[in-house]
Amino acid sequence: MSGPPPDIHDRKITIIEFNERMFRTHAIDRSPIYFGRTRQHRFDSPDGSYGVLYAGRDEHCAFIEAFGRVAGSTAITTTELKNRYLAELKAARTLRLVDLTQFGTLVRLGADARLFSGDHAVSQEWSKAFYDHPFKIDGLL
């Protein structure tokens, strides 16, 4: 899969209004509100021009987001667990999220499941395309 198609801004994008709680697993010595610009993670800004906060709709998703870095890994040390907190977050306003969970959304956009499992550089290109989209998107679901 390559980056987003040139006509990404003309394609039908399913946007949801999101005003629910979110969960985030974070290091104890850091705030749960952290918009990273490291360019190391899947949907980080490829040029560092904006920050990304990774959170989940439930505690399980937040756990996997923090500890599921290596596919197939089943071991997490007690030390790793002791150095993390689970935070519940609520946005100050309703967020506009691209709903990538709906059937057919990836195909309509010109993407496939590699968006979530392939090369991070490609996912970051998609992140930038969504960030620059005229719909003023806040994030991805």
C-alpha positions in Angstrom: 0.0 0.0 0.0 1.2 3.4 -0.8 0.3 6.8 0.7 -3.0 8.5 0.3 -4.3 9.1 -3.2 -4.0 12.6 -4.7 -7.8 13.0 -4.6 -8.1 12.1 -0.9 -9.8 15.4 -0.1 -12.5 14.5 -2.7 -13.3 11.1 -1.4 -16.2 10.2 0.9 -14.9 10.2 4.5 -17.1 9.0 7.3 -16.8 11.5 10.2 -18.3 10.9 13.6 -18.9 13.4 16.4 -17.1 11.9 19.4 -17.9 13.1 22.9 -17.1 10.0 24.9 -14.5 9.2 27.5 -11.2 7.8 26.4 -8.5 5.9 28.1 -4.7 6.2 28.0 -1.9 4.2 29.6 1.0 6.5 30.3 4.3 6.6 32.2 3.9 7.6 35.8 6.3 10.5 35.5 4.4 12.0 32.5 1.0 13.7 32.2 -1.7 11.6 30.5 -2.2 14.5 28.1 0.7 14.1 25.8 0.8 15.0 22.1 3.9 13.3 20.8 6.0 14.6 18.0 8.7 11.9 18.0 7.9 10.5 14.5 8.4 7.0 15.9 4.8 5.9 16.2 2.3 4.8 13.5 0.3 7.9 13.1 2.8 10.5 14.2 3.3 13.6 12.1 5.9 12.7 9.4 7.4 16.2 9.7 6.8 16.9 13.4 4.4 19.7 12.6 1.6 18.5 14.9 1.4 16.2 17.9 -0.6 13.0 18.3 -2.3 11.6 21.4 -2.9 7.9 21.4 -5.9 6.8 23.4 -8.6 4.1 23.3 -12.3 3.8 23.8 -11.8 1.4 26.7 -9.2 0.2 29.2 -8.3 -2.8 27.1 -7.5 -0.7 24.0 -5.4 1.6 26.1 -3.5 -1.4 27.5 -2.8 -2.8 24.0 -1.8 0.6 22.7 0.8 0.8 25.4 2.0 -2.8 25.7 1.1 -4.5 22.4 4.2 -3.1 20.6 5.5 -6.5 19.5 2.9 -8.7 17.8 2.8 -12.1 19.4 4.5 -11.0 22.6 2.7 -12.4 25.6 5.2 -11.3 28.4 4.9 -8.0 30.2 7.1 -7.5 33.2 5.9 -6.4 36.6 8.3 -3.4 36.4 6.6 -2.3 33.1 3.2 -2.4 34.8 4.4 -0.6 37.9 5.7 2.3 35.8 2.4 3.0 34.1 -0.9 4.6 35.0 -4.3 4.3 33.4 -6.0 7.6 32.9 -9.6 8.4 31.9 -9.9 11.4 29.6 -12.7 13.5 28.3 -12.2 16.1 25.6 -13.3 19.7 26.4 -15.3 19.7 23.2 -16.8 17.2 20.7 -14.2 15.8 18.5 -14.5 15.1 14.7 -13.0 11.7 14.0 -12.5 9.7 10.8 -14.4 6.5 11.5 -12.0 3.8 10.1 -14.1 1.0 11.8 -17.0 1.1 9.4 -17.2 -1.6 6.6 -15.9 -0.3 3.3 -14.2 2.9 4.7 -10.7 1.8 3.9 -11.6 0.8 0.3 -13.4 4.2 -0.3 -10.3 6.0 0.9 -7.9 3.8 -1.2 -6.3 2.1 1.8 -6.3 -1.3 3.3 -5.4 -3.0 6.6 -1.7 -2.3 6.1 -2.6 1.2 7.3 -2.6 -0.4 10.8 0.1 -3.0 10.3 2.4 -1.8 7.5 5.3 0.6 7.3 4.9 3.5 9.7 6.2 6.0 7.1 3.1 5.2 5.0 0.7 5.5 7.9 2.3 8.8 8.8 1.6 10.1 5.3 -2.0 9.2 5.8 -2.0 10.9 9.2 -0.7 14.1 7.5 -3.4 13.9 4.8 -6.1 13.6 7.4 -4.6 16.4 9.4 -4.6 18.7 6.3 -8.1 17.7 5.2 -10.5 20.5 4.7 -13.1 18.8 7.0 -11.0 19.9 10.0 -10.5 16.4 11.4 -9.4 16.0 15.0 -8.3 12.3 14.8 -8.9 8.7 13.9 -11.2 6.1 15.4 
